[in-house]
Amino acid sequence: MSKSKAPSKVVNGTTAAVEKAPQGSKTQSVPLKVDATQLNAAFQKVAAARAAGPQFKNVTPADPIKEISDAIARLYARFDALKKLAAELTGMNQNDKIPEHIKIKSVHIEFSLTKDGKTEEAEATLYNPTIVGDLSSMLTTEYGFIISSLKEYSKQLEDLSSKTHESCSAALSRWEETSNRRIVQADGATVGVETEESKPVDTSKPVTLQGK
């Protein structure tokens, strides 16, 4: 008598055996795997858009710093909102029904279709996700994208802050030379201005935030 074969499933075009849950097991953690293909494609689009756009060349860094800070705040808000939902699904099977205390009202999708050189913008709304697997894959992928975006924005903010610090340090040194004054600081905070002994003031080079 032939032995029955283990059930199988298709994953990324490859048939793989499905492991049976051990007897008596009630829950199984939802796997936290990121769809690398989807993420890489999204990152490439973001990188291409930024490479084609204008670079920060402002003398005053306040505007780009504010834009980056606002973007970081929006990403953290998205992350916190998704975390509330993910916390309620942790430890559940992909095929488990969404718990009764969670009401998924809708999942809104905005997308575009390009065929024969023509692009059509469209929207769709899903009203009836019913199992944990309907949501867990999307949540995991979104987590990866948000974390990567936060990392990139923080690097941009670090670069801007560093350049601002260098420019302001050079400008402050020039100001001290031309004004015969010195900023007095304590614990990183400015506490006053100290006047140095009188000496000729060099006004041939104006104080700016550009030159170093």
PLY file of the C-alpha trace (Angstrom):
ply
format ascii 1.0
element vertex 212
property float x
property float y
property float z
element edge 211
property int vertex1
property int vertex2
end_header
0.00 0.00 0.00
1.54 3.33 -1.07
2.25 5.99 1.49
0.26 9.24 1.18
2.33 12.21 0.12
2.63 15.28 2.30
0.48 18.19 1.11
2.33 20.85 -0.83
1.95 24.51 -1.75
3.43 26.75 -4.42
5.80 29.49 -3.15
7.26 31.91 -5.71
6.70 29.37 -8.47
8.29 26.47 -6.52
6.38 23.59 -4.97
7.30 23.11 -1.32
6.05 20.69 1.31
3.66 22.05 3.88
4.63 21.20 7.44
1.82 19.88 9.58
1.28 21.59 12.91
2.18 19.34 15.88
-0.66 17.72 17.75
-2.04 19.88 20.51
-0.58 23.09 19.08
-3.12 25.89 19.19
-1.17 28.85 17.86
1.69 29.48 15.47
3.46 32.81 15.12
2.88 34.67 11.86
6.21 34.56 9.95
7.90 37.95 9.67
9.26 37.74 6.15
9.60 40.79 3.91
8.81 40.53 0.20
12.28 41.57 -1.00
11.26 41.80 -4.66
8.49 44.28 -3.95
10.66 46.32 -1.59
13.59 46.51 -4.01
11.32 47.72 -6.81
9.86 50.41 -4.53
13.31 51.54 -3.38
14.51 51.81 -6.99
11.57 54.08 -7.86
12.22 56.30 -4.82
15.95 56.52 -5.62
15.27 57.39 -9.28
12.75 60.10 -8.34
15.12 61.70 -5.86
18.06 61.53 -8.27
16.01 63.34 -10.92
14.71 65.98 -8.49
16.44 69.10 -7.20
19.17 68.67 -4.62
19.40 70.71 -1.43
21.45 73.80 -2.27
19.80 76.23 0.13
22.10 78.52 2.09
19.54 78.35 4.91
19.02 74.68 5.92
15.80 75.30 7.86
13.46 74.38 4.98
14.99 71.01 4.02
15.44 70.09 7.70
11.75 70.85 8.34
10.70 68.83 5.30
12.71 65.82 6.45
11.48 66.16 10.05
7.85 66.31 8.86
8.38 63.22 6.69
9.89 61.35 9.66
6.93 62.35 11.85
4.47 61.02 9.24
6.35 57.73 8.96
6.36 57.26 12.75
2.60 57.96 12.85
2.03 55.27 10.20
4.28 52.84 12.06
2.48 53.39 15.38
-0.94 52.91 13.78
0.11 49.66 12.07
1.72 48.44 15.31
-1.64 48.61 17.11
-3.16 46.22 14.57
-0.12 43.94 14.35
-0.06 43.54 18.14
-3.55 42.03 18.03
-2.55 39.46 15.36
0.74 38.32 16.90
0.90 34.57 17.57
-2.03 33.70 15.30
-2.04 31.34 12.30
-2.29 32.74 8.78
-5.58 30.89 8.28
-7.13 32.01 11.58
-10.12 34.26 11.33
-9.57 37.90 12.27
-10.65 38.23 15.95
-14.15 39.49 16.60
-12.90 42.54 18.50
-11.10 43.79 15.36
-13.34 45.31 12.72
-11.54 45.88 9.38
-13.82 48.44 7.78
-11.92 48.70 4.48
-8.54 48.51 2.77
-8.13 51.29 0.21
-5.78 50.78 -2.75
-4.62 53.44 -5.20
-2.82 52.07 -8.24
-2.01 52.70 -11.91
-2.22 50.47 -14.98
0.08 51.04 -17.96
-0.83 49.31 -21.21
0.16 50.16 -24.78
1.99 53.27 -23.57
-1.07 54.64 -21.75
-1.32 54.93 -17.97
-4.63 54.81 -16.16
-4.95 55.87 -12.51
-7.42 53.83 -10.51
-8.64 53.13 -6.99
-10.18 50.09 -5.33
-11.53 49.39 -1.88
-11.62 45.98 -0.21
-14.32 45.57 2.40
-14.11 41.91 3.40
-10.70 40.70 4.60
-11.53 37.75 6.83
-8.36 35.86 7.82
-5.08 36.91 9.44
-3.15 36.10 6.26
-5.09 38.79 4.38
-3.35 41.40 6.52
-0.10 39.96 7.89
1.83 39.98 4.59
0.92 43.60 3.89
1.80 44.66 7.43
5.20 42.95 7.30
6.12 44.49 3.94
5.01 47.94 5.08
7.12 47.66 8.23
10.21 46.99 6.15
9.57 49.93 3.86
8.89 52.36 6.73
12.02 51.33 8.65
14.20 51.65 5.54
12.72 55.10 4.79
13.38 56.27 8.36
16.98 55.12 8.04
17.43 57.05 4.78
15.81 60.23 6.13
17.90 60.12 9.30
21.07 59.93 7.17
19.97 62.98 5.16
19.20 64.84 8.39
22.62 63.91 9.79
24.35 65.24 6.65
22.41 68.52 6.76
23.10 68.99 10.47
26.80 68.31 9.98
27.11 70.81 7.13
25.13 73.40 9.09
27.38 72.93 12.11
30.51 73.38 9.97
29.18 76.54 8.28
27.99 78.11 11.52
31.27 77.28 13.29
33.22 79.02 10.53
30.83 82.00 10.56
31.09 82.29 14.36
34.89 82.32 14.19
34.74 85.06 11.58
32.25 87.03 13.69
34.54 86.84 16.71
37.45 88.11 14.61
35.56 91.06 13.13
33.55 92.13 16.20
36.14 91.76 18.97
33.53 89.73 20.87
33.29 86.14 21.99
30.26 83.98 22.75
30.38 82.61 26.30
28.82 79.16 26.65
28.15 76.79 29.51
26.88 73.22 29.12
26.34 73.80 25.40
24.06 76.83 25.90
24.88 80.46 25.11
24.97 82.52 28.30
26.38 85.83 27.12
28.77 87.84 24.98
32.22 88.79 26.20
34.02 91.83 24.71
37.72 91.39 24.00
40.38 94.08 24.26
39.99 96.80 21.67
41.75 96.07 18.39
41.30 97.11 14.75
38.23 95.56 13.15
38.75 93.81 9.82
35.69 94.51 7.65
37.22 93.42 4.34
35.53 90.02 4.59
31.85 90.09 5.62
30.48 87.39 7.89
28.40 84.84 5.96
27.11 81.32 6.46
28.47 80.18 3.09
32.22 80.61 3.28
34.50 78.65 5.56
0 1
1 2
2 3
3 4
4 5
5 6
6 7
7 8
8 9
9 10
10 11
11 12
12 13
13 14
14 15
15 16
16 17
17 18
18 19
19 20
20 21
21 22
22 23
23 24
24 25
25 26
26 27
27 28
28 29
29 30
30 31
31 32
32 33
33 34
34 35
35 36
36 37
37 38
38 39
39 40
40 41
41 42
42 43
43 44
44 45
45 46
46 47
47 48
48 49
49 50
50 51
51 52
52 53
53 54
54 55
55 56
56 57
57 58
58 59
59 60
60 61
61 62
62 63
63 64
64 65
65 66
66 67
67 68
68 69
69 70
70 71
71 72
72 73
73 74
74 75
75 76
76 77
77 78
78 79
79 80
80 81
81 82
82 83
83 84
84 85
85 86
86 87
87 88
88 89
89 90
90 91
91 92
92 93
93 94
94 95
95 96
96 97
97 98
98 99
99 100
100 101
101 102
102 103
103 104
104 105
105 106
106 107
107 108
108 109
109 110
110 111
111 112
112 113
113 114
114 115
115 116
116 117
117 118
118 119
119 120
120 121
121 122
122 123
123 124
124 125
125 126
126 127
127 128
128 129
129 130
130 131
131 132
132 133
133 134
134 135
135 136
136 137
137 138
138 139
139 140
140 141
141 142
142 143
143 144
144 145
145 146
146 147
147 148
148 149
149 150
150 151
151 152
152 153
153 154
154 155
155 156
156 157
157 158
158 159
159 160
160 161
161 162
162 163
163 164
164 165
165 166
166 167
167 168
168 169
169 170
170 171
171 172
172 173
173 174
174 175
175 176
176 177
177 178
178 179
179 180
180 181
181 182
182 183
183 184
184 185
185 186
186 187
187 188
188 189
189 190
190 191
191 192
192 193
193 194
194 195
195 196
196 197
197 198
198 199
199 200
200 201
201 202
202 203
203 204
204 205
205 206
206 207
207 208
208 209
209 210
210 211
